[in-house]
């Protein structure tokens, strides 16, 4: 019997070890693979409705008062579509990480966090195609390793659960752009930023639609808007 197939679209925010943020976030949206084209078309319709071209890239760093109604429609569409689901993992303070203690570097930690993000989404009754926004030109080896780890964790030796883990360009995939918006909003909140009234409006809309404060972890198996605040065992 063929398994129901899902696509998972992953993005990250402030993932570098030494940048201007203590917070690191990883986010993923998943949906039935059969609904992918329908969702792409709906997002393009929202773009056209607000005067943007169908190839306009939706991004958190583009949110401004002039485009607030557009981004509100994008957020509302996510919550209105039962086929779309989101999970984010937040590392509250990268400065407190002790990579030496775990005999790792930050790049290895990054992919461990991706594993923690995805392991909750995967269900052995289904199959998955996982798409990661391209991080850099050297990351294919780690992507392959992540695929192997996910398969081993699911005892997926026949490669029937995790079908692929592939790097893609976000500007070509609307659902990945939607992941960028939600992940960016969560990161902005946890960084304690307040310089953009438009971004704060979107965050408040997400709070209202999700029913969560966004400041704490949700239930482990929350299916629509799932958050996990990661804590180091050495803290």
C-alpha positions as CSV (number, residue, x, y, z in Angstrom):
1,X,0.0,0.0,0.0
2,X,1.3,3.4,-0.9
3,X,1.9,5.7,2.0
4,X,0.3,9.2,2.1
5,X,3.1,11.6,1.1
6,X,4.0,14.9,2.8
7,X,6.3,17.7,1.9
8,X,8.2,19.5,4.6
9,X,9.7,22.9,3.9
10,X,12.4,24.1,6.4
11,X,14.1,27.5,7.0
12,X,16.2,29.0,9.7
13,X,16.8,32.4,11.3
14,X,20.0,33.7,13.0
15,X,21.6,30.3,12.7
16,X,25.2,31.5,12.5
17,X,27.3,31.1,15.7
18,X,28.6,34.7,15.6
19,X,26.0,37.1,14.3
20,X,24.0,39.9,15.9
21,X,21.5,37.6,17.6
22,X,21.6,35.4,20.7
23,X,18.5,33.6,19.5
24,X,18.5,30.9,16.9
25,X,15.4,29.5,15.3
26,X,14.5,26.7,12.9
27,X,11.1,26.3,11.3
28,X,9.2,23.9,9.2
29,X,5.9,23.8,7.4
30,X,4.4,20.5,6.2
31,X,1.5,19.7,4.0
32,X,0.3,16.8,1.9
33,X,2.4,16.6,-1.3
34,X,-0.8,16.4,-3.3
35,X,-1.9,19.8,-2.1
36,X,1.4,21.5,-3.0
37,X,0.2,23.1,-6.3
38,X,-3.1,24.2,-4.8
39,X,-1.2,26.0,-2.0
40,X,1.3,27.6,-4.4
41,X,-1.6,28.9,-6.5
42,X,-3.5,30.3,-3.5
43,X,-0.4,32.2,-2.3
44,X,0.1,33.6,-5.8
45,X,-3.5,34.7,-5.8
46,X,-2.9,36.7,-2.6
47,X,0.2,38.3,-4.1
48,X,-1.8,39.4,-7.2
49,X,-4.7,40.6,-5.1
50,X,-2.3,43.1,-3.4
51,X,-0.6,44.2,-6.5
52,X,2.5,42.0,-6.4
53,X,3.8,39.9,-9.2
54,X,3.4,36.1,-8.9
55,X,7.2,35.8,-8.5
56,X,7.4,38.3,-5.6
57,X,9.3,36.7,-2.8
58,X,7.5,36.7,0.6
59,X,10.1,37.4,3.4
60,X,10.0,38.5,7.0
61,X,12.6,41.2,6.4
62,X,10.3,42.8,3.8
63,X,7.4,43.3,6.3
64,X,6.5,47.0,6.5
65,X,3.5,49.2,7.3
66,X,2.9,49.6,3.5
67,X,2.5,45.8,3.1
68,X,0.8,45.0,6.4
69,X,-2.6,44.0,4.8
70,X,-0.8,41.6,2.4
71,X,1.1,39.9,5.1
72,X,-2.0,39.7,7.3
73,X,-3.7,37.9,4.5
74,X,-0.8,35.5,4.3
75,X,-0.9,34.7,8.0
76,X,-4.7,34.3,7.9
77,X,-4.4,31.9,4.9
78,X,-2.0,29.7,6.9
79,X,-4.4,29.4,9.8
80,X,-7.4,28.9,7.5
81,X,-5.9,26.1,5.5
82,X,-6.2,22.8,7.4
83,X,-3.5,21.2,5.1
84,X,-0.8,23.5,6.5
85,X,1.1,22.9,9.7
86,X,4.1,24.6,11.3
87,X,6.7,23.7,13.9
88,X,9.6,25.9,15.2
89,X,12.5,25.1,17.5
90,X,14.0,28.1,19.3
91,X,17.5,28.1,20.9
92,X,17.1,31.1,23.4
93,X,20.8,31.9,23.9
94,X,23.6,30.7,21.6
95,X,26.1,32.5,23.9
96,X,25.5,29.8,26.5
97,X,26.2,26.9,24.2
98,X,29.1,24.7,25.2
99,X,30.1,22.9,22.1
100,X,33.3,21.6,23.5
101,X,31.4,19.7,26.2
102,X,29.6,17.7,23.6
103,X,32.6,17.4,21.3
104,X,31.0,19.2,18.4
105,X,31.2,22.4,16.5
106,X,28.4,24.9,15.8
107,X,27.7,23.4,12.3
108,X,27.1,19.9,13.9
109,X,24.9,21.5,16.5
110,X,22.9,23.2,13.8
111,X,22.0,19.8,12.2
112,X,21.3,18.2,15.6
113,X,18.7,21.0,16.1
114,X,17.3,20.2,12.6
115,X,16.9,16.6,13.7
116,X,15.1,17.7,16.9
117,X,12.8,19.9,14.8
118,X,11.9,17.1,12.3
119,X,11.7,14.0,14.5
120,X,8.4,15.2,16.0
121,X,6.8,15.8,12.6
122,X,7.7,12.4,11.1
123,X,5.1,9.6,11.4
124,X,6.1,6.1,10.2
125,X,2.6,5.7,8.7
126,X,3.5,8.4,6.1
127,X,6.3,9.3,3.7
128,X,8.1,12.6,3.5
129,X,10.1,14.8,1.1
130,X,12.1,17.3,3.1
131,X,13.3,20.6,1.5
132,X,15.9,22.8,3.2
133,X,16.6,26.3,2.2
134,X,20.2,26.3,0.8
135,X,22.6,27.3,3.7
136,X,25.9,27.4,1.8
137,X,27.8,25.5,-0.9
138,X,29.4,23.1,1.6
139,X,26.4,21.8,3.4
140,X,25.4,18.9,1.1
141,X,27.4,16.4,3.1
142,X,25.6,17.4,6.3
143,X,22.3,17.2,4.5
144,X,23.1,13.7,3.5
145,X,24.0,12.9,7.1
146,X,20.8,14.4,8.4
147,X,18.8,12.2,5.9
148,X,20.7,9.1,7.2
149,X,20.1,10.0,10.9
150,X,16.4,10.6,10.3
151,X,16.0,7.3,8.5
152,X,17.9,5.4,11.2
153,X,15.8,6.9,13.9
154,X,12.6,5.7,12.2
155,X,14.2,2.3,11.3
156,X,13.5,3.4,7.8
157,X,16.0,1.0,6.1
158,X,13.8,0.6,3.0
159,X,13.7,4.4,2.6
160,X,9.9,4.4,2.6
161,X,9.4,7.1,5.3
162,X,12.1,9.7,4.5
163,X,12.2,9.6,0.8
164,X,14.5,12.6,0.3
165,X,16.2,15.5,2.0
166,X,17.1,18.1,-0.6
167,X,18.4,21.7,-0.7
168,X,16.3,24.2,-2.6
169,X,16.2,28.0,-3.3
170,X,13.5,29.7,-1.3
171,X,12.7,32.3,-4.0
172,X,11.4,29.4,-6.2
173,X,9.1,27.9,-3.6
174,X,6.2,29.8,-2.0
175,X,5.6,27.5,0.9
176,X,9.2,27.9,1.9
177,X,8.7,31.6,1.9
178,X,5.7,31.1,4.2
179,X,8.0,29.2,6.5
180,X,10.4,32.2,6.5
181,X,7.5,34.5,7.6
182,X,6.5,32.4,10.6
183,X,10.0,31.5,11.6
184,X,11.0,35.2,11.4
185,X,8.1,36.2,13.5
186,X,8.9,33.7,16.3
187,X,12.6,34.8,16.2
188,X,11.7,38.5,16.4
189,X,9.5,37.9,19.4
190,X,12.2,35.8,21.2
191,X,14.9,38.4,20.5
192,X,12.7,41.0,22.3
193,X,12.7,43.3,19.3
194,X,10.1,46.0,18.9
195,X,11.3,48.4,16.2
196,X,8.7,47.6,13.6
197,X,5.0,48.2,14.3
198,X,4.0,46.1,11.3
199,X,6.0,43.1,12.5
200,X,4.5,43.4,16.0
201,X,1.0,43.5,14.4
202,X,1.7,40.3,12.6
203,X,3.0,38.6,15.7
204,X,-0.1,39.6,17.6
205,X,-2.2,38.2,14.8
206,X,-0.3,34.9,15.1
207,X,-0.8,34.9,18.8
208,X,-4.6,35.4,18.3
209,X,-5.0,32.8,15.6
210,X,-2.8,30.2,17.3
211,X,-4.2,30.7,20.8
212,X,-0.6,30.7,22.2
213,X,1.6,33.4,23.7
214,X,4.5,32.1,21.5
215,X,6.7,32.6,24.6
216,X,6.6,28.9,25.7
217,X,6.7,25.4,24.3
218,X,3.4,24.0,23.1
219,X,2.2,20.5,23.8
220,X,4.6,18.0,22.1
221,X,2.1,16.9,19.5
222,X,0.4,20.2,18.8
223,X,-0.5,19.8,15.1
224,X,-1.2,23.2,13.7
225,X,1.3,25.6,15.4
226,X,3.9,23.7,17.3
227,X,6.7,25.5,19.3
228,X,9.7,24.0,21.2
229,X,12.0,26.1,23.3
230,X,15.2,24.1,23.5
231,X,17.2,23.9,26.7
232,X,20.8,22.7,27.0
233,X,21.4,19.9,29.5
234,X,24.5,21.8,30.7
235,X,22.7,24.9,31.8
